[in-house]
């Protein structure tokens, strides 16, 4: 194994462990992955392995077509969703899926996450979209890959470099970034602003999205061309 792929396995391991340490996953929930675009290699958490049993050595390596490179490995059950996103969006280098409490609550409610204030606006350019519910024929055909198709359908017309998260209806959040570390970081931020939005809507059910000028001020000063 070359040094780049060895580092990627370590980075993906660290990303998965940070999800656990930040309380975004429990037991075997969730997964983080990363990709080396030059070789077309994806690294992801193994399926059904508790976090205290993970190590860089048991991270699973596979090709973009799903062919497993590490003998005897069983990749995460969500692997096909990750691969679909990597194939569709060439600029992303890390993907995270969790069942974190508040972000998942919005997904289960089948509601986009409103952008109610400047904390949200610092990380996500507007409300975080929520997909439609996956159709029965998609579930029967290839559930995990079709979950990716539902995400791509929802993100059509949106800039995935400025909206790096989506809520999958009845399921949970998927978040991406330039690498696994950024994807984890944004997953933590997504959970925090999901909690804030939940509390805000409890206090004021009529609360609406932040006005555009305030959204632009906060998001673009951190992520715009002159950031």
C-alpha positions as a printed Julia matrix, in Angstrom:
227×3 Matrix{Float64}:
   0.0     0.0    0.0
   1.34    3.45  -0.85
   1.7     6.27   1.65
  -1.32    8.21   0.33
  -3.7     5.29   0.81
  -2.21    4.48   4.19
  -2.83    8.08   5.26
  -6.38    7.94   3.89
  -7.13    4.86   6.0
  -5.83    6.68   9.08
  -7.84    9.8    8.21
 -11.06    7.83   7.71
 -10.48    5.94  10.96
  -9.98    9.24  12.81
 -13.11   10.68  11.18
 -15.23    7.73  12.33
 -13.84    7.92  15.85
 -14.56   11.65  16.03
 -18.2    10.98  15.16
 -18.32    8.64  18.14
 -16.47   11.01  20.45
 -18.75   13.92  19.53
 -21.84   11.84  20.31
 -23.18   11.78  16.76
 -23.21    7.98  16.58
 -23.7     5.08  19.01
 -22.86    1.36  18.81
 -22.46    0.62  15.08
 -24.52    3.56  13.77
 -23.2     5.86  11.07
 -20.15    5.94   8.85
 -17.49    8.22   7.43
 -15.59    7.69   4.21
 -12.92    9.35   2.1
 -11.62    9.07  -1.44
  -8.28    9.25  -3.21
  -9.31   10.63  -6.59
  -5.99    9.82  -8.28
  -6.36    6.08  -7.75
 -10.15    6.0   -7.52
  -9.95    4.38  -4.08
 -12.64    4.86  -1.44
 -12.07    4.01   2.22
 -15.04    3.47   4.55
 -15.89    2.04   7.95
 -16.62   -1.7    8.06
 -20.19   -2.87   8.63
 -21.43   -3.94  12.04
 -18.21   -3.2   13.97
 -18.43   -1.31  17.28
 -16.39    1.86  17.46
 -14.14    0.52  20.2
 -13.1    -2.26  17.8
 -12.15    0.03  14.92
  -8.59    0.63  13.76
  -6.95    2.02  10.63
  -6.24   -1.56   9.56
  -9.89   -2.62   9.42
 -11.05    0.33   7.33
 -12.34   -1.1    4.04
 -10.81   -0.08   0.71
 -12.83   -0.34  -2.5
 -13.1     0.98  -6.03
 -15.72    3.48  -7.18
 -17.64    0.61  -8.78
 -17.9    -1.1   -5.38
 -15.21   -3.75  -5.87
 -13.65   -4.41  -2.44
  -9.85   -4.28  -2.42
  -9.26   -5.45   1.15
  -9.77   -9.2    1.27
 -12.33  -10.48   3.75
 -13.74   -7.01   4.46
 -17.42   -6.09   4.66
 -17.96   -2.38   3.97
 -20.67   -0.3    5.65
 -24.24   -0.99   4.56
 -24.42    2.62   3.31
 -21.41    2.23   1.01
 -23.41    2.39  -2.23
 -24.85    5.75  -1.18
 -21.36    7.11  -0.55
 -20.12    5.77  -3.9
 -23.06    7.31  -5.75
 -22.2    10.72  -4.29
 -18.5    10.39  -5.12
 -19.33    9.46  -8.72
 -21.78   12.35  -9.1
 -19.78   15.12  -7.41
 -16.11   15.07  -8.35
 -15.2    17.87  -5.95
 -16.09   16.07  -2.73
 -13.45   14.14  -0.81
 -15.3    12.91   2.27
 -18.85   11.78   3.12
 -20.46   11.28   6.53
 -23.78    9.69   7.43
 -25.08    9.74  11.0
 -28.29    9.22  12.91
 -27.55   12.2   15.16
 -30.57   13.06  17.28
 -31.7    16.5   16.16
 -30.73   16.37  12.49
 -32.44   12.99  12.23
 -35.54   14.37  13.95
 -35.9    16.97  11.17
 -35.37   14.21   8.58
 -38.0    12.01  10.24
 -40.39   14.96  10.3
 -39.7    15.26   6.53
 -38.89   18.94   6.93
 -35.96   20.95   5.59
 -33.85   22.48   8.32
 -34.71   26.2    8.33
 -31.93   28.75   8.45
 -33.2    30.8   11.37
 -30.07   32.64  12.4
 -26.47   33.58  11.84
 -24.94   30.47  13.46
 -26.58   28.32  10.79
 -25.62   30.88   8.12
 -21.95   30.6    9.07
 -21.89   26.99   7.79
 -24.79   26.34   5.4
 -26.01   28.72   2.71
 -29.71   28.65   3.5
 -32.05   25.95   4.7
 -30.72   22.39   4.53
 -32.93   20.54   2.05
 -34.9    17.4    2.82
 -35.48   14.78   0.14
 -38.76   13.16  -0.77
 -39.49    9.74   0.72
 -37.85    6.99  -1.3
 -40.32    5.05  -3.47
 -41.15    1.36  -2.93
 -39.7     0.31  -6.28
 -36.44    2.06  -5.41
 -36.26    0.25  -2.07
 -36.83   -3.08  -3.83
 -34.38   -2.35  -6.66
 -31.25   -1.23  -4.82
 -32.05    0.63  -1.61
 -28.66    2.11  -0.74
 -27.77    3.22  -4.28
 -31.26    4.62  -4.8
 -30.87    6.61  -1.58
 -27.99    8.32  -3.36
 -30.25    8.92  -6.37
 -32.85   10.57  -4.15
 -30.16   12.85  -2.72
 -28.88   13.79  -6.18
 -32.42   14.5   -7.34
 -32.96   16.86  -4.4
 -29.63   18.62  -4.88
 -30.27   19.35  -8.56
 -29.86   23.07  -9.12
 -28.06   23.55  -5.8
 -24.33   24.15  -5.44
 -22.93   21.23  -3.44
 -19.9    23.36  -2.6
 -22.12   25.76  -0.64
 -24.78   23.34   0.61
 -22.79   20.42   1.93
 -25.6    18.61   3.7
 -28.96   17.03   3.0
 -31.61   15.35   5.12
 -32.91   12.07   3.72
 -36.61   11.88   4.58
 -37.44    9.29   7.27
 -33.74    8.39   7.47
 -31.11   10.93   8.49
 -28.4    13.37   7.37
 -25.65   12.97   4.81
 -22.85   15.54   4.85
 -19.81   15.97   2.6
 -16.66   18.05   2.37
 -13.3    18.39   0.72
 -12.02   15.55   2.94
 -13.31   13.3    5.76
 -12.25   15.83   8.4
 -14.37   18.62   6.92
 -17.33   16.27   6.5
 -17.17   15.37  10.2
 -16.79   19.01  11.22
 -19.86   20.0    9.23
 -21.78   17.04  10.67
 -21.09   18.4   14.15
 -22.22   21.87  13.05
 -25.34   20.44  11.42
 -26.35   18.7   14.64
 -25.78   21.88  16.65
 -27.87   24.11  14.39
 -30.54   21.38  14.16
 -30.82   21.55  17.95
 -30.96   25.34  17.88
 -33.69   25.29  15.23
 -35.72   22.78  17.22
 -35.59   25.0   20.3
 -36.32   28.15  18.27
 -39.41   26.66  16.67
 -40.64   25.53  20.09
 -40.3    29.1   21.36
 -41.73   30.7   18.22
 -43.53   28.34  15.81
 -43.85   31.21  13.33
 -40.09   31.8   13.07
 -39.0    32.03   9.44
 -35.74   31.84   7.55
 -33.11   34.53   8.08
 -33.31   37.43   5.61
 -31.11   37.15   2.55
 -28.81   40.08   3.34
 -27.94   38.64   6.75
 -27.46   35.15   5.29
 -25.13   36.57   2.63
 -23.15   38.58   5.15
 -22.42   35.62   7.4
 -21.98   32.87   4.84
 -20.06   34.74   2.18
 -17.56   36.38   4.53
 -16.45   32.85   5.47
 -17.01   31.01   2.21
 -17.23   33.59  -0.57
 -14.5    34.37  -3.08
 -12.95   37.01  -0.8
 -13.2    34.95   2.39
